[in-house]
């Protein structure tokens, strides 16, 4: 197997986790917007916090979503 064809388990696992975070977060935000009747009403301020057990990781991403 050449170096380019090798699979790095860490990166594969991380990408799978991040995909799950993205998909489940999108569904949760869509439901919250729908339940609160916020469609078409300005912007929604959001924050995501990523922590990793056994590490000092506390990564915060903040932003706004245009509600159309």
C-alpha distances in whole Angstrom, upper triangle without the diagonal:
4,7,8,6,7,10,13,15,18,18,17,20,22,22,23,26,27,27,29,31,32,33,35,37,37,39,41,42,43,45,47,48,49,51,53,54,52,51,52,54,52,49,48,47,44,42,39,38,35,35,32,34,34,34,36,34,37,36,38,38,41,42,44,44,46,48,49
4,5,5,7,10,13,16,18,17,17,21,22,22,23,26,27,27,29,31,31,33,35,36,37,39,41,42,43,45,47,48,49,51,52,53,52,50,51,53,51,48,47,46,43,41,38,37,34,34,32,34,34,33,36,34,36,35,37,37,40,41,43,43,45,47,48
4,5,5,9,10,14,16,15,15,19,20,19,21,24,24,25,28,29,29,31,33,34,35,37,39,40,41,43,45,46,47,49,50,51,49,48,49,50,49,46,44,43,40,38,35,34,31,31,29,31,31,30,32,30,33,31,34,34,37,38,40,40,43,45,46
4,6,8,10,14,15,14,14,18,18,17,20,22,22,23,26,27,27,28,31,32,33,35,37,37,38,41,42,43,44,47,48,49,47,45,46,48,46,43,42,41,38,36,33,33,30,31,29,31,32,30,32,30,32,30,33,32,35,36,38,38,40,42,43
4,6,10,12,15,13,13,16,18,17,18,21,22,22,24,26,26,27,30,31,32,34,36,37,38,40,42,42,44,46,47,48,47,45,46,48,46,43,42,41,38,36,33,33,30,31,29,31,31,31,33,31,33,31,33,33,36,36,39,38,40,42,43
4,6,9,12,11,11,14,16,16,17,20,21,21,23,25,26,27,29,31,32,33,35,36,37,39,41,42,44,45,47,48,46,45,46,48,46,43,42,40,37,35,32,31,28,28,26,28,28,28,30,28,31,29,32,31,35,36,38,38,40,42,43
4,6,9,8,7,10,12,12,13,16,17,18,20,22,22,24,26,27,28,30,32,33,34,36,37,39,40,42,43,45,43,42,44,45,44,40,38,37,34,32,29,28,25,25,23,25,25,25,27,25,28,26,29,29,32,33,35,35,38,39,41
4,6,6,6,9,10,11,12,14,16,17,19,20,21,23,24,26,27,29,30,32,33,35,36,38,39,41,42,44,42,41,43,44,42,39,37,35,32,30,26,25,22,22,20,22,22,21,24,22,24,23,26,26,30,31,34,34,36,38,40
4,6,5,6,8,10,10,12,14,15,17,18,20,21,22,24,26,27,28,30,32,33,34,36,38,39,40,42,41,40,42,43,42,38,36,34,31,29,25,24,20,20,18,19,20,20,22,20,23,22,25,25,29,31,33,33,36,37,39
4,6,5,6,9,10,11,12,14,15,16,18,20,21,22,24,26,27,28,30,32,32,34,36,37,38,40,39,38,40,41,39,36,33,32,28,26,22,21,17,17,14,16,17,16,19,17,19,19,22,22,26,28,30,31,34,36,38
4,5,5,6,8,10,10,12,14,15,16,18,20,21,22,24,25,26,28,30,31,32,34,36,37,38,37,36,38,38,37,33,31,30,27,24,21,20,17,17,16,18,19,18,20,17,20,18,21,21,24,26,28,28,31,33,35
4,6,5,6,9,10,11,12,14,15,17,18,20,21,23,24,26,27,29,30,32,33,35,36,38,36,35,37,38,37,34,32,30,27,25,22,21,18,19,17,19,21,20,22,20,22,20,22,22,25,27,29,28,31,33,35
4,5,5,6,9,10,11,12,14,16,17,18,20,21,22,24,26,27,28,30,32,33,34,36,35,34,36,37,36,33,30,29,26,23,20,19,16,16,14,16,18,17,20,17,19,18,21,21,24,26,28,28,31,32,34
4,5,5,6,9,10,10,12,14,15,16,18,20,21,22,24,26,27,28,30,31,32,34,33,32,34,35,33,30,28,26,22,20,17,16,13,13,12,15,16,16,18,15,16,15,17,17,21,22,25,25,28,30,32
4,5,5,6,9,10,10,12,14,15,16,18,20,21,22,24,25,27,29,30,31,33,31,30,32,33,32,29,26,25,22,20,17,17,14,16,15,18,20,19,21,17,18,16,18,17,21,22,24,23,26,28,30
4,6,5,6,9,10,11,12,14,15,17,18,20,21,23,24,26,27,29,30,32,31,30,32,33,32,29,27,26,22,21,17,18,15,16,15,18,20,20,22,19,20,18,20,19,22,23,25,24,27,28,30
4,5,5,6,9,10,11,12,14,16,16,18,20,21,22,24,26,27,28,30,29,29,31,31,31,27,25,23,20,18,14,14,11,13,12,14,17,17,19,16,16,15,16,16,19,21,23,22,26,26,29
4,5,5,6,9,10,10,12,14,15,16,18,20,21,22,24,25,27,28,27,26,28,29,28,24,22,21,17,15,12,13,10,13,13,16,19,18,19,15,15,13,14,13,16,17,20,19,22,24,26
4,5,5,6,8,10,11,12,14,15,17,18,20,21,23,24,26,27,26,25,27,28,27,24,22,21,18,17,14,15,14,16,16,19,22,21,23,19,19,17,17,16,18,19,20,19,22,23,25
4,5,5,6,8,10,11,12,14,15,17,18,20,21,22,24,26,25,24,27,28,27,24,22,21,18,17,14,14,13,15,15,18,21,21,22,19,19,17,17,16,19,19,21,19,22,23,25
4,6,5,6,8,10,10,12,14,15,16,18,20,21,22,24,23,23,25,25,25,21,19,18,14,13,10,11,10,12,14,16,20,19,20,16,15,14,14,13,15,16,17,17,20,21,23
4,6,5,6,9,10,11,12,14,15,16,18,20,21,22,21,20,22,23,22,19,17,16,13,13,10,13,12,15,17,20,23,22,22,19,18,15,15,13,14,14,15,14,17,18,20
4,5,5,6,9,10,11,13,14,16,17,18,20,21,20,19,22,23,23,20,18,18,15,15,13,15,15,18,19,22,25,25,25,22,21,19,18,16,17,17,17,15,18,18,20
4,5,5,6,9,10,11,12,14,15,16,18,20,19,19,22,23,23,20,17,18,14,14,12,14,14,17,18,20,24,24,24,21,20,18,17,16,17,17,18,16,19,18,21
4,5,5,6,8,10,10,12,14,15,16,18,17,17,20,20,20,17,14,14,11,11,9,12,12,15,18,20,24,23,23,20,18,16,14,13,13,14,14,13,16,16,19
4,5,5,6,9,10,11,12,14,15,16,15,14,17,18,18,15,13,14,11,12,11,15,16,19,21,24,27,26,26,23,21,18,17,14,14,14,13,11,13,13,16
4,6,5,6,9,10,11,12,14,15,15,14,17,19,19,17,15,16,14,15,14,17,18,21,23,25,28,28,28,25,23,21,20,18,18,17,16,14,16,14,17
4,6,5,6,9,10,10,12,14,14,14,17,18,18,16,13,14,12,13,12,15,16,19,21,23,27,26,26,23,21,20,18,16,16,16,15,13,16,15,18
4,5,5,6,9,10,11,12,11,11,14,14,15,12,9,11,9,11,11,14,17,20,22,25,28,27,27,24,21,19,17,15,14,13,12,10,12,11,14
4,6,5,6,9,10,11,10,9,12,14,15,13,11,13,12,14,15,18,20,23,26,28,32,31,31,27,25,23,20,18,17,15,14,11,12,10,13
4,5,5,6,8,10,10,11,14,15,17,15,13,15,14,16,16,19,21,24,26,28,32,32,31,28,26,24,22,20,19,18,16,14,15,13,15
4,5,5,6,8,9,10,14,13,15,13,10,12,11,14,15,18,20,23,26,27,31,31,30,27,24,23,20,18,17,16,14,12,14,12,15
4,6,5,6,5,6,10,10,11,10,8,11,11,15,16,19,22,25,28,30,34,33,32,29,26,24,21,19,17,15,13,10,11,8,11
4,5,5,6,7,10,11,14,13,12,15,15,18,19,23,25,28,31,33,36,36,35,32,29,27,25,23,21,19,16,14,14,10,13
4,6,8,10,13,13,16,15,13,16,16,19,20,23,25,28,30,32,36,35,35,32,29,28,25,23,22,20,18,16,17,13,16
4,5,8,12,11,13,13,11,14,15,17,19,22,25,28,31,33,36,36,35,32,29,27,24,23,20,19,16,15,15,12,15
4,6,9,9,12,13,12,15,16,20,22,25,28,31,34,36,39,38,37,35,31,30,27,24,22,20,17,15,14,11,12
4,6,5,8,9,9,12,14,17,20,23,26,29,32,34,38,37,36,33,29,27,24,22,19,17,14,11,11,7,9
4,6,8,9,10,14,15,19,21,24,27,30,33,36,39,38,37,34,31,28,25,23,20,17,14,11,9,6,7
4,6,8,10,14,16,20,22,26,29,32,35,38,41,40,39,35,32,30,26,23,21,17,14,11,8,5,4
4,7,9,12,15,19,21,25,28,31,35,37,40,39,37,34,31,29,25,22,19,16,13,11,8,6,7
4,7,10,13,17,20,23,26,30,33,36,39,37,35,32,29,26,23,20,17,14,10,9,6,6,7
4,7,10,13,16,20,23,26,30,32,35,33,32,29,25,23,19,16,13,10,6,5,5,5,8
4,6,10,13,16,20,23,26,29,32,30,29,26,22,20,17,14,11,8,5,5,7,7,10
4,7,11,14,17,20,24,26,29,27,26,23,19,17,13,11,8,6,4,6,9,10,14
4,7,10,14,17,20,23,26,24,23,19,16,14,10,8,6,5,6,7,11,12,15
4,7,10,13,17,19,22,20,19,16,12,10,7,6,4,6,9,11,14,16,19
4,7,10,13,16,19,18,16,13,10,8,6,5,6,9,11,13,17,18,21
4,7,10,13,16,14,13,10,7,6,5,7,9,12,15,16,20,22,25
4,7,10,13,11,11,7,6,5,6,8,12,15,18,19,23,24,27
4,7,9,8,8,5,5,7,9,12,15,18,21,23,26,28,31
4,6,6,7,6,7,9,12,15,18,21,24,26,30,31,34
4,6,8,8,10,13,15,18,21,25,28,29,33,34,37
4,7,9,11,14,17,20,24,27,30,32,36,37,40
4,5,9,11,15,18,21,25,28,30,34,35,38
4,6,9,13,16,19,23,26,28,32,34,37
4,6,10,13,16,20,23,25,29,31,34
4,6,10,13,17,20,22,26,28,31
4,7,10,14,17,19,23,25,28
4,6,10,14,16,20,22,25
4,7,10,13,16,19,22
4,7,10,14,16,19
4,7,10,13,15
4,7,9,12
4,6,9
4,5
4
